[in-house]
């Protein structure tokens, strides 16, 4: 799956991810339920991968170099 965003959309998505990641960190720390904490940690891991990839794409656009393609399979299974 390929996702194409305008520069404004990419920056807005990046800001949303940053806010969500901060909220998740707080929720994970405050959770007393191990299963819920694990689920939140997994969600944070996936969103962090997406955020890092999005930042690389934005950075490449800023530098006018060839941007990496955002592949959803890479986000689901980073590094593999």
Buried (B, 14 or more C-beta within 10 A) or exposed (E): EEBEBEEEEBBEBBEEBEEBBEEBEEBBEEBEEEEEBEEBBEBBEEBBBBBEBBBEBBEEBEEEEEBEEBEEEBBEEBEE
